[in-house]
Amino acid sequence: RQEVMAQANAQASKFIEEGRAAAARVREQETVKAIAAAEQIMIKAREAAAQEHDHMLAELKREVGRLVVQAATTVTGKILTSEDQRRLAEETAKQVAE
């Protein structure tokens, strides 16, 4: 009878250990998945930030060009042609980019 109990205890211990090992594997897999998901979120956030930066920089260049044209018109007292305005805005944008 003690032998049967010992075998049952050994079998129960084996099942418990297998259960713990399986739980550890699942926990490890879920941790790996969570880390991968977090990395994807970070990549997308960096991409979005870079796009927003580029958009804001382009908007800033346009605004600086507009202000330069407006200042040139005010300082010179003459109305610039659309070609003059375009050229001045392009030159300003190039200088701002440097």
C-alpha positions as CSV (number, residue, x, y, z in Angstrom):
1,R,0.0,0.0,0.0
2,Q,2.8,2.4,0.8
3,E,4.4,1.6,-2.5
4,V,1.2,2.5,-4.3
5,M,1.0,5.8,-2.4
6,A,4.7,6.6,-3.2
7,Q,4.0,5.9,-6.9
8,A,0.9,8.1,-6.8
9,N,2.9,10.9,-5.0
10,A,5.7,10.6,-7.6
11,Q,3.2,10.7,-10.4
12,A,1.5,13.7,-8.9
13,S,4.9,15.5,-8.4
14,K,5.7,14.7,-12.0
15,F,2.4,16.2,-13.2
16,I,2.9,19.3,-11.0
17,E,6.4,19.8,-12.4
18,E,5.2,19.4,-16.0
19,G,2.5,21.9,-15.3
20,R,5.0,24.4,-13.9
21,A,7.3,23.9,-16.9
22,A,4.3,24.4,-19.3
23,A,3.3,27.5,-17.4
24,A,6.9,28.9,-17.6
25,R,7.0,28.2,-21.4
26,V,3.6,30.0,-21.9
27,R,4.8,32.9,-19.7
28,E,8.0,33.2,-21.8
29,Q,6.1,33.1,-25.1
30,E,3.7,35.8,-23.9
31,T,6.6,37.9,-22.7
32,V,8.3,37.6,-26.1
33,K,5.0,38.5,-27.8
34,A,4.6,41.5,-25.6
35,I,8.1,42.7,-26.2
36,A,7.6,42.3,-30.0
37,A,4.4,44.3,-29.8
38,A,6.0,47.0,-27.8
39,E,8.8,47.3,-30.3
40,Q,6.3,47.6,-33.2
41,I,4.5,50.4,-31.3
42,M,7.9,52.2,-30.8
43,I,8.8,51.8,-34.5
44,K,5.4,53.2,-35.6
45,A,5.7,56.1,-33.1
46,R,9.2,57.0,-34.4
47,E,7.9,56.9,-38.0
48,A,4.9,59.1,-37.1
49,A,7.2,61.5,-35.2
50,A,9.6,61.7,-38.2
51,Q,6.7,62.4,-40.6
52,E,5.3,65.1,-38.3
53,H,8.8,66.6,-38.1
54,D,9.1,66.7,-41.9
55,H,5.7,68.2,-42.2
56,M,6.4,70.9,-39.7
57,L,9.7,71.7,-41.3
58,A,8.1,72.0,-44.7
59,E,5.4,74.3,-43.3
60,L,8.1,76.4,-41.5
61,K,10.0,76.8,-44.8
62,R,6.8,77.9,-46.6
63,E,6.0,80.4,-43.8
64,V,9.6,81.8,-43.7
65,G,9.5,82.2,-47.5
66,R,6.2,84.0,-47.3
67,L,7.5,86.3,-44.6
68,V,10.6,87.1,-46.6
69,V,8.5,88.0,-49.6
70,Q,6.3,90.1,-47.5
71,A,9.3,91.8,-45.8
72,A,11.0,92.4,-49.2
73,T,7.8,94.0,-50.6
74,T,7.6,96.2,-47.5
75,V,11.3,97.2,-47.5
76,T,11.6,97.8,-51.3
77,G,8.2,99.5,-51.6
78,K,7.5,97.7,-54.8
79,I,5.1,94.9,-55.5
80,L,6.9,91.8,-56.5
81,T,5.7,89.7,-59.4
82,S,4.6,86.2,-58.8
83,E,7.8,85.0,-60.5
84,D,9.9,87.2,-58.1
85,Q,7.9,85.9,-55.1
86,R,8.4,82.3,-56.2
87,R,12.2,82.8,-56.8
88,L,12.6,84.6,-53.5
89,A,10.6,81.9,-51.6
90,E,12.7,79.1,-53.2
91,E,16.0,80.8,-52.4
92,T,14.9,81.3,-48.8
93,A,13.8,77.7,-48.5
94,K,17.2,76.6,-49.7
95,Q,19.0,78.8,-47.2
96,V,16.7,77.6,-44.4
97,A,17.5,74.0,-45.3
98,E,21.2,74.6,-44.9
